[in-house]
Amino acid sequence: MADILAFSDAMDLGCGIALPMTLKAMIELDVLEVMAAAGPGALLSPEEIASKIQTDNPDAHEVLDRMLRFLVAHKVVTCDVVVGEEDGESKRRYGLGPVSKFFTKNEDGVSMAPLLLMHHCKALADSWYGLFSYLYLYLYFLGKKCFNKWGEKYILKFFKKL
């Protein structure tokens, strides 16, 4: 059992960008807000969610279903499988999990969604790639002067864009 948990932790570290980027997409598409608007404890099908977000993609419900299943695996949202009365087919319905409430607006209109969006915007991500190059130069060749240049080039540029 310990090996399985360790493997799970290793997978989380190895795939560490997938969860926040999926959550970022869901926030940008307002999926979590659509689910919150349905009310506490509400369960929505991917088709119901897709009908409430702005998309021209006729397969949007299938893409949403895959993304939501991924978020279920990380306990961000919940999932119940229900059997259809008409056709007897089982369908997944999704609801907000305990983690989701922090990424949807509360009664004061505040959420952690802007923080997640800021941390995973392209400008900030690009600055981390530049950090390695500058650290390499700093450690092996140039010293403190080079590290300060990295800060000027990437971090200050990022905050100016905000």
ROFIVEX-161336 format. One record per residue: residue in three letters; x, y, z of N, C-alpha, C in turn; residue number from 1. Coordinates in nm, 4 decimals, padded with zeros to 6 digits, always signed. Layout:
REM residues N
MIVO|ala|X|Y|Z|X|Y|Z|X|Y|Z|NUM
...
REM end
This chain:
REM residues 162
MIVO|met|+00.0824|-00.1201|+00.0000|+00.0000|+00.0000|+00.0000|+00.0870|+00.1268|+00.0000|1
MIVO|ala|+00.1970|+00.1206|+00.0752|+00.2869|+00.2363|+00.0811|+00.3450|+00.2668|-00.0565|2
MIVO|asp|+00.3741|+00.1607|-00.1341|+00.4265|+00.1808|-00.2688|+00.3242|+00.2487|-00.3590|3
MIVO|ile|+00.1993|+00.2130|-00.3440|+00.0938|+00.2733|-00.4260|+00.0802|+00.4214|-00.3931|4
MIVO|leu|+00.0828|+00.4555|-00.2642|+00.0746|+00.5958|-00.2238|+00.1967|+00.6742|-00.2700|5
MIVO|ala|+00.3132|+00.6124|-00.2601|+00.4355|+00.6783|-00.3065|+00.4302|+00.7010|-00.4572|6
MIVO|phe|+00.3804|+00.6009|-00.5303|+00.3672|+00.6147|-00.6751|+00.2697|+00.7282|-00.7083|7
MIVO|ser|+00.1601|+00.7359|-00.6341|+00.0624|+00.8422|-00.6549|+00.1260|+00.9794|-00.6314|8
MIVO|asp|+00.2050|+00.9906|-00.5257|+00.2741|+01.1172|-00.4985|+00.3734|+01.1506|-00.6097|9
MIVO|ala|+00.4441|+01.0490|-00.6584|+00.5394|+01.0703|-00.7677|+00.4678|+01.1168|-00.8940|10
MIVO|met|+00.3528|+01.0584|-00.9220|+00.2747|+01.1001|-01.0397|+00.2281|+01.2445|-01.0242|11
MIVO|asp|+00.1856|+01.2826|-00.9039|+00.1441|+01.4207|-00.8803|+00.2587|+01.5167|-00.9069|12
MIVO|leu|+00.3784|+01.4801|-00.8624|+00.4939|+01.5662|-00.8864|+00.5312|+01.5707|-01.0338|13
MIVO|gly|+00.5265|+01.4559|-01.0987|+00.5636|+01.4482|-01.2400|+00.4644|+01.5163|-01.3324|14
MIVO|cys|+00.3402|+01.5213|-01.2914|+00.2340|+01.5808|-01.3740|+00.1805|+01.7074|-01.3083|15
MIVO|gly|+00.2633|+01.7736|-01.2337|+00.2206|+01.8852|-01.1511|+00.1565|+02.0013|-01.2230|16
MIVO|ile|+00.1684|+02.0129|-01.3493|+00.1092|+02.1256|-01.4208|-00.0323|+02.0953|-01.4693|17
MIVO|ala|-00.0659|+01.9670|-01.4833|-00.1954|+01.9291|-01.5413|-00.3136|+01.9751|-01.4561|18
MIVO|leu|-00.3068|+01.9554|-01.3257|-00.4197|+01.9930|-01.2393|-00.4439|+02.1435|-01.2382|19
MIVO|pro|-00.3436|+02.2269|-01.2107|-00.3725|+02.3703|-01.2112|-00.4127|+02.4240|-01.3484|20
MIVO|met|-00.3584|+02.3680|-01.4555|-00.3961|+02.4170|-01.5882|-00.5391|+02.3751|-01.6244|21
MIVO|thr|-00.5802|+02.2566|-01.5810|-00.7190|+02.2147|-01.6032|-00.8124|+02.3040|-01.5234|22
MIVO|leu|-00.7763|+02.3294|-01.3990|-00.8573|+02.4179|-01.3149|-00.8612|+02.5587|-01.3730|23
MIVO|lys|-00.7494|+02.6050|-01.4272|-00.7431|+02.7370|-01.4920|-00.8418|+02.7437|-01.6089|24
MIVO|ala|-00.8438|+02.6400|-01.6907|-00.9368|+02.6372|-01.8042|-01.0809|+02.6390|-01.7559|25
MIVO|met|-01.1099|+02.5638|-01.6503|-01.2466|+02.5601|-01.5971|-01.2886|+02.6963|-01.5425|26
MIVO|ile|-01.1945|+02.7662|-01.4806|-01.2249|+02.9001|-01.4294|-01.2473|+02.9968|-01.5442|27
MIVO|glu|-01.1614|+02.9916|-01.6453|-01.1751|+03.0822|-01.7592|-01.3038|+03.0578|-01.8363|28
MIVO|leu|-01.3519|+02.9347|-01.8366|-01.4779|+02.9017|-01.9039|-01.6000|+02.9246|-01.8146|29
MIVO|asp|-01.5779|+02.9642|-01.6901|-01.6846|+02.9869|-01.5910|-01.7597|+02.8599|-01.5526|30
MIVO|val|-01.6979|+02.7455|-01.5709|-01.7646|+02.6187|-01.5398|-01.7985|+02.6098|-01.3918|31
MIVO|leu|-01.7041|+02.6445|-01.3063|-01.7303|+02.6352|-01.1632|-01.8390|+02.7326|-01.1195|32
MIVO|glu|-01.8425|+02.8510|-01.1784|-01.9469|+02.9479|-01.1449|-02.0840|+02.8990|-01.1926|33
MIVO|val|-02.0880|+02.8339|-01.3074|-02.2140|+02.7752|-01.3564|-02.2628|+02.6692|-01.2588|34
MIVO|met|-02.1712|+02.5869|-01.2109|-02.2081|+02.4828|-01.1160|-02.2533|+02.5437|-00.9835|35
MIVO|ala|-02.1870|+02.6498|-00.9391|-02.2249|+02.7164|-00.8143|-02.3619|+02.7818|-00.8261|36
MIVO|ala|-02.3914|+02.8382|-00.9432|-02.5199|+02.9043|-00.9649|-02.6367|+02.8062|-00.9584|37
MIVO|ala|-02.6096|+02.6798|-00.9820|-02.7155|+02.5785|-00.9761|-02.7607|+02.5521|-00.8326|38
MIVO|gly|-02.6819|+02.5974|-00.7365|-02.7199|+02.5846|-00.5962|-02.6384|+02.4809|-00.5228|39
MIVO|pro|-02.6409|+02.4882|-00.3895|-02.5636|+02.3937|-00.3082|-02.6116|+02.2499|-00.3297|40
MIVO|gly|-02.5180|+02.1609|-00.3496|-02.5512|+02.0200|-00.3669|-02.6042|+01.9832|-00.5037|41
MIVO|ala|-02.6143|+02.0806|-00.5943|-02.6669|+02.0525|-00.7286|-02.5673|+01.9683|-00.8079|42
MIVO|leu|-02.6196|+01.8797|-00.8889|-02.5392|+01.7970|-00.9785|-02.5830|+01.8257|-01.1210|43
MIVO|leu|-02.4856|+01.8567|-01.2062|-02.5144|+01.8901|-01.3458|-02.4427|+01.7941|-01.4386|44
MIVO|ser|-02.5078|+01.7649|-01.5493|-02.4428|+01.6825|-01.6517|-02.3509|+01.7716|-01.7345|45
MIVO|pro|-02.2549|+01.7127|-01.8031|-02.1691|+01.7924|-01.8915|-02.2497|+01.8671|-01.9986|46
MIVO|glu|-02.3585|+01.8067|-02.0445|-02.4439|+01.8718|-02.1452|-02.5089|+01.9976|-02.0871|47
MIVO|glu|-02.5548|+01.9889|-01.9622|-02.6172|+02.1060|-01.8979|-02.5148|+02.2177|-01.8797|48
MIVO|ile|-02.3942|+02.1813|-01.8393|-02.2898|+02.2821|-01.8199|-02.2516|+02.3447|-01.9535|49
MIVO|ala|-02.2326|+02.2618|-02.0552|-02.1932|+02.3117|-02.1879|-02.2980|+02.4074|-02.2442|50
MIVO|ser|-02.4249|+02.3846|-02.2136|-02.5296|+02.4722|-02.2650|-02.5262|+02.6106|-02.2003|51
MIVO|lys|-02.4578|+02.6226|-02.0865|-02.4550|+02.7497|-02.0144|-02.3248|+02.8276|-02.0316|52
MIVO|ile|-02.2265|+02.7680|-02.0962|-02.1023|+02.8424|-02.1218|-02.1000|+02.8813|-02.2690|53
MIVO|gln|-02.0181|+02.9792|-02.2999|-02.0131|+03.0257|-02.4385|-01.9166|+02.9398|-02.5181|54
MIVO|thr|-01.9731|+02.8593|-02.6066|-01.8911|+02.7757|-02.6933|-01.9675|+02.7438|-02.8211|55
MIVO|asp|-01.8937|+02.7300|-02.9281|-01.9523|+02.6895|-03.0554|-01.9203|+02.5442|-03.0867|56
MIVO|asn|-01.8457|+02.4800|-02.9985|-01.8027|+02.3428|-03.0202|-01.9165|+02.2462|-02.9869|57
MIVO|pro|-01.9656|+02.1705|-03.0852|-02.0745|+02.0761|-03.0572|-02.0313|+01.9596|-02.9677|58
MIVO|asp|-01.9005|+01.9383|-02.9553|-01.8495|+01.8311|-02.8691|-01.8013|+01.8835|-02.7351|59
MIVO|ala|-01.8409|+02.0040|-02.6984|-01.7920|+02.0649|-02.5742|-01.8261|+01.9798|-02.4522|60
MIVO|his|-01.9421|+01.9167|-02.4524|-01.9806|+01.8356|-02.3359|-01.8859|+01.7174|-02.3157|61
MIVO|glu|-01.8330|+01.6623|-02.4255|-01.7384|+01.5505|-02.4132|-01.6051|+01.5979|-02.3548|62
MIVO|val|-01.5595|+01.7144|-02.3989|-01.4344|+01.7698|-02.3471|-01.4518|+01.8052|-02.1995|63
MIVO|leu|-01.5645|+01.8675|-02.1668|-01.5923|+01.9007|-02.0269|-01.5965|+01.7759|-01.9401|64
MIVO|asp|-01.6572|+01.6696|-01.9906|-01.6668|+01.5451|-01.9152|-01.5275|+01.4928|-01.8807|65
MIVO|arg|-01.4368|+01.4957|-01.9756|-01.3002|+01.4472|-01.9510|-01.2287|+01.5347|-01.8483|66
MIVO|met|-01.2442|+01.6659|-01.8620|-01.1804|+01.7575|-01.7684|-01.2390|+01.7419|-01.6282|67
MIVO|leu|-01.3698|+01.7275|-01.6203|-01.4349|+01.7113|-01.4906|-01.3953|+01.5796|-01.4242|68
MIVO|arg|-01.3818|+01.4731|-01.5025|-01.3372|+01.3455|-01.4444|-01.1975|+01.3592|-01.3857|69
MIVO|phe|-01.1125|+01.4346|-01.4535|-00.9778|+01.4590|-01.4023|-00.9849|+01.5351|-01.2699|70
MIVO|leu|-01.0722|+01.6359|-01.2620|-01.0867|+01.7123|-01.1386|-01.1488|+01.6277|-01.0272|71
MIVO|val|-01.2342|+01.5319|-01.0635|-01.2907|+01.4394|-00.9646|-01.1789|+01.3567|-00.9022|72
MIVO|ala|-01.0861|+01.3108|-00.9840|-00.9757|+01.2287|-00.9350|-00.8910|+01.3041|-00.8331|73
MIVO|his|-00.8946|+01.4360|-00.8390|-00.8182|+01.5185|-00.7454|-00.9079|+01.5847|-00.6406|74
MIVO|lys|-01.0311|+01.5375|-00.6314|-01.1271|+01.5818|-00.5293|-01.1611|+01.7309|-00.5368|75
MIVO|val|-01.1510|+01.7879|-00.6561|-01.1892|+01.9272|-00.6750|-01.3400|+01.9365|-00.6943|76
MIVO|val|-01.3950|+01.8448|-00.7711|-01.5402|+01.8348|-00.7899|-01.5840|+01.6929|-00.7542|77
MIVO|thr|-01.7159|+01.6755|-00.7418|-01.7705|+01.5438|-00.7098|-01.8412|+01.4870|-00.8316|78
MIVO|cys|-01.8676|+01.3594|-00.8289|-01.9349|+01.2945|-00.9414|-02.0276|+01.1859|-00.8895|79
MIVO|asp|-02.1478|+01.1848|-00.9422|-02.2425|+01.0762|-00.9184|-02.2806|+01.0184|-01.0534|80
MIVO|val|-02.2951|+00.8879|-01.0577|-02.3390|+00.8228|-01.1805|-02.4851|+00.7850|-01.1617|81
MIVO|val|-02.5677|+00.8310|-01.2544|-02.7105|+00.8012|-01.2481|-02.7516|+00.7243|-01.3734|82
MIVO|val|-02.8485|+00.6380|-01.3573|-02.8991|+00.5601|-01.4701|-03.0208|+00.6321|-01.5255|83
MIVO|gly|-03.0182|+00.6584|-01.6562|-03.1284|+00.7275|-01.7208|-03.2549|+00.6438|-01.7220|84
MIVO|glu|-03.3668|+00.7065|-01.6917|-03.4943|+00.6348|-01.6884|-03.5398|+00.5934|-01.8278|85
MIVO|glu|-03.5133|+00.6785|-01.9266|-03.5610|+00.6514|-02.0622|-03.4778|+00.5469|-02.1345|86
MIVO|asp|-03.3470|+00.5631|-02.1309|-03.2608|+00.4753|-02.2103|-03.1831|+00.3728|-02.1281|87
MIVO|gly|-03.1830|+00.3848|-01.9967|-03.1119|+00.2898|-01.9119|-02.9610|+00.3078|-01.9108|88
MIVO|glu|-02.9119|+00.4095|-01.9802|-02.7674|+00.4345|-01.9831|-02.7256|+00.5133|-01.8598|89
MIVO|ser|-02.6053|+00.4839|-01.8121|-02.5549|+00.5591|-01.6974|-02.4870|+00.6870|-01.7467|90
MIVO|lys|-02.5095|+00.7935|-01.6701|-02.4526|+00.9243|-01.7038|-02.3922|+00.9851|-01.5793|91
MIVO|arg|-02.2839|+01.0569|-01.6004|-02.2180|+01.1243|-01.4891|-02.2784|+01.2622|-01.4689|92
MIVO|arg|-02.2927|+01.2983|-01.3414|-02.3386|+01.4326|-01.3036|-02.2384|+01.4857|-01.2013|93
MIVO|tyr|-02.2011|+01.6101|-01.2177|-02.0934|+01.6681|-01.1381|-02.1439|+01.7784|-01.0472|94
MIVO|gly|-02.0804|+01.7879|-00.9311|-02.1103|+01.8934|-00.8352|-01.9811|+01.9518|-00.7811|95
MIVO|leu|-01.9942|+02.0607|-00.7110|-01.8773|+02.1251|-00.6522|-01.8310|+02.0472|-00.5300|96
MIVO|gly|-01.7016|+02.0292|-00.5192|-01.6427|+01.9658|-00.4017|-01.5986|+02.0723|-00.3024|97
MIVO|pro|-01.5497|+02.0304|-00.1869|-01.5071|+02.1271|-00.0854|-01.3984|+02.2237|-00.1351|98
MIVO|val|-01.3092|+02.1757|-00.2202|-01.2026|+02.2619|-00.2730|-01.2602|+02.3675|-00.3669|99
MIVO|ser|-01.3636|+02.3324|-00.4396|-01.4218|+02.4223|-00.5400|-01.4709|+02.5531|-00.4810|100
MIVO|lys|-01.5182|+02.5487|-00.3568|-01.5759|+02.6706|-00.2997|-01.4742|+02.7839|-00.2928|101
MIVO|phe|-01.3462|+02.7506|-00.2881|-01.2443|+02.8544|-00.2825|-01.2183|+02.9177|-00.4192|102
MIVO|phe|-01.2643|+02.8528|-00.5250|-01.2445|+02.9042|-00.6604|-01.3726|+02.9577|-00.7216|103
MIVO|thr|-01.4782|+02.9661|-00.6420|-01.6026|+03.0302|-00.6842|-01.6263|+03.1490|-00.5919|104
MIVO|lys|-01.6971|+03.2473|-00.6416|-01.7183|+03.3698|-00.5639|-01.8055|+03.3415|-00.4414|105
MIVO|asn|-01.7621|+03.3952|-00.3267|-01.8429|+03.3819|-00.2054|-01.9464|+03.4946|-00.2008|106
MIVO|glu|-02.0140|+03.5095|-00.0881|-02.1197|+03.6118|-00.0786|-02.0651|+03.7531|-00.0941|107
MIVO|asp|-01.9355|+03.7723|-00.0731|-01.8738|+03.9036|-00.0923|-01.8138|+03.9196|-00.2322|108
MIVO|gly|-01.8287|+03.8176|-00.3170|-01.7748|+03.8237|-00.4526|-01.6259|+03.7941|-00.4605|109
MIVO|val|-01.5708|+03.7293|-00.3576|-01.4276|+03.7026|-00.3505|-01.4005|+03.5543|-00.3725|110
MIVO|ser|-01.2941|+03.5242|-00.4461|-01.2513|+03.3854|-00.4636|-01.1007|+03.3824|-00.4851|111
MIVO|met|-01.0455|+03.2621|-00.4831|-00.9027|+03.2448|-00.5092|-00.8741|+03.2281|-00.6587|112
MIVO|ala|-00.9752|+03.2341|-00.7415|-00.9561|+03.2153|-00.8856|-00.8553|+03.3138|-00.9454|113
MIVO|pro|-00.8628|+03.4442|-00.9131|-00.7634|+03.5362|-00.9708|-00.6200|+03.5011|-00.9319|114
MIVO|leu|-00.6008|+03.4500|-00.8106|-00.4671|+03.4093|-00.7681|-00.4161|+03.2941|-00.8539|115
MIVO|leu|-00.5006|+03.1940|-00.8764|-00.4610|+03.0809|-00.9610|-00.4321|+03.1283|-01.1030|116
MIVO|leu|-00.5173|+03.2157|-01.1565|-00.4972|+03.2660|-01.2926|-00.3666|+03.3442|-01.3035|117
MIVO|met|-00.3346|+03.4227|-01.2010|-00.2103|+03.4993|-01.2046|-00.0887|+03.4067|-01.1986|118
MIVO|his|-00.0936|+03.3083|-01.1108|+00.0211|+03.2184|-01.0951|+00.0466|+03.1319|-01.2182|119
MIVO|his|-00.0557|+03.1134|-01.2997|-00.0399|+03.0263|-01.4156|-00.0552|+03.0996|-01.5479|120
MIVO|cys|-00.0365|+03.2316|-01.5448|-00.0400|+03.3047|-01.6712|+00.0929|+03.2838|-01.7437|121
MIVO|lys|+00.0902|+03.2997|-01.8732|+00.2075|+03.2719|-01.9562|+00.3268|+03.3591|-01.9201|122
MIVO|ala|+00.3023|+03.4859|-01.8902|+00.4138|+03.5773|-01.8600|+00.4910|+03.5309|-01.7363|123
MIVO|leu|+00.4202|+03.4882|-01.6333|+00.4894|+03.4427|-01.5130|+00.5575|+03.3087|-01.5371|124
MIVO|ala|+00.4920|+03.2195|-01.6096|+00.5530|+03.0894|-01.6400|+00.6816|+03.1081|-01.7202|125
MIVO|asp|+00.6797|+03.1997|-01.8159|+00.7999|+03.2253|-01.8957|+00.9151|+03.2753|-01.8095|126
MIVO|ser|+00.8829|+03.3512|-01.7056|+00.9901|+03.4031|-01.6200|+01.0610|+03.2899|-01.5469|127
MIVO|trp|+00.9907|+03.1821|-01.5131|+01.0558|+03.0693|-01.4454|+01.1537|+02.9979|-01.5377|128
MIVO|tyr|+01.1208|+02.9928|-01.6669|+01.2146|+02.9317|-01.7609|+01.3420|+03.0154|-01.7718|129
MIVO|gly|+01.3269|+03.1470|-01.7646|+01.4427|+03.2347|-01.7687|+01.5275|+03.2236|-01.6433|130
MIVO|leu|+01.4647|+03.1884|-01.5310|+01.5377|+03.1773|-01.4049|+01.6493|+03.0740|-01.4135|131
MIVO|phe|+01.6228|+02.9596|-01.4746|+01.7251|+02.8554|-01.4826|+01.8487|+02.9064|-01.5552|132
MIVO|ser|+01.8283|+02.9712|-01.6672|+01.9417|+03.0228|-01.7445|+02.0232|+03.1217|-01.6631|133
MIVO|tyr|+01.9542|+03.2118|-01.5956|+02.0255|+03.3119|-01.5180|+02.0931|+03.2508|-01.3957|134
MIVO|leu|+02.0300|+03.1534|-01.3326|+02.0941|+03.0882|-01.2183|+02.2195|+03.0139|-01.2616|135
MIVO|tyr|+02.2119|+02.9498|-01.3763|+02.3292|+02.8800|-01.4282|+02.4444|+02.9787|-01.4475|136
MIVO|leu|+02.4145|+03.0900|-01.5121|+02.5172|+03.1923|-01.5332|+02.5657|+03.2477|-01.4007|137
MIVO|tyr|+02.4740|+03.2694|-01.3091|+02.5092|+03.3239|-01.1784|+02.6040|+03.2302|-01.1038|138
MIVO|leu|+02.5685|+03.1033|-01.0993|+02.6477|+03.0078|-01.0220|+02.7850|+02.9822|-01.0822|139
MIVO|tyr|+02.7922|+02.9856|-01.2129|+02.9181|+02.9458|-01.2759|+03.0026|+03.0599|-01.3301|140
MIVO|phe|+02.9406|+03.1740|-01.3575|+03.0201|+03.2764|-01.4253|+03.0138|+03.4164|-01.3652|141
MIVO|leu|+02.8952|+03.4707|-01.3542|+02.8861|+03.6154|-01.3370|+02.8590|+03.6661|-01.1957|142
MIVO|gly|+02.7938|+03.5904|-01.1123|+02.7651|+03.6374|-00.9777|+02.6339|+03.7131|-00.9661|143
MIVO|lys|+02.6235|+03.7923|-00.8601|+02.4994|+03.8594|-00.8221|+02.4433|+03.9509|-00.9316|144
MIVO|lys|+02.5275|+04.0131|-01.0053|+02.4858|+04.1062|-01.1089|+02.3903|+04.0384|-01.2089|145
MIVO|cys|+02.4202|+03.9143|-01.2455|+02.3380|+03.8416|-01.3418|+02.2002|+03.8095|-01.2842|146
MIVO|phe|+02.1948|+03.7695|-01.1573|+02.0654|+03.7369|-01.0964|+01.9760|+03.8600|-01.0914|147
MIVO|asn|+02.0321|+03.9755|-01.0611|+01.9545|+04.0986|-01.0599|+01.8998|+04.1303|-01.1986|148
MIVO|lys|+01.9770|+04.1001|-01.3034|+01.9296|+04.1220|-01.4404|+01.8083|+04.0355|-01.4708|149
MIVO|trp|+01.8089|+03.9105|-01.4218|+01.6926|+03.8223|-01.4426|+01.5692|+03.8857|-01.3805|150
MIVO|gly|+01.5827|+03.9345|-01.2580|+01.4698|+03.9984|-01.1906|+01.4173|+04.1171|-01.2685|151
MIVO|glu|+01.5089|+04.1977|-01.3213|+01.4678|+04.3138|-01.4004|+01.3992|+04.2714|-01.5288|152
MIVO|lys|+01.4535|+04.1700|-01.5945|+01.4022|+04.1302|-01.7257|+01.2668|+04.0617|-01.7166|153
MIVO|tyr|+01.2495|+03.9709|-01.6224|+01.1281|+03.8891|-01.6203|+01.0250|+03.9327|-01.5173|154
MIVO|ile|+01.0650|+03.9428|-01.3936|+00.9684|+03.9698|-01.2877|+00.9107|+04.1102|-01.2999|155
MIVO|leu|+00.9945|+04.2104|-01.3190|+00.9430|+04.3467|-01.3320|+00.8557|+04.3596|-01.4561|156
MIVO|lys|+00.8949|+04.2939|-01.5650|+00.8141|+04.2966|-01.6870|+00.6764|+04.2344|-01.6612|157
MIVO|phe|+00.6751|+04.1251|-01.5847|+00.5486|+04.0579|-01.5522|+00.4556|+04.1516|-01.4757|158
MIVO|phe|+00.5066|+04.2149|-01.3712|+00.4208|+04.3002|-01.2890|+00.3784|+04.4270|-01.3622|159
MIVO|lys|+00.4557|+04.4720|-01.4588|+00.4146|+04.5863|-01.5388|+00.2956|+04.5493|-01.6271|160
MIVO|lys|+00.2875|+04.4208|-01.6691|+00.1753|+04.3778|-01.7527|+00.0459|+04.3732|-01.6751|161
MIVO|leu|+00.0539|+04.3536|-01.5438|-00.0670|+04.3486|-01.4609|-00.1235|+04.4858|-01.4543|162
REM end
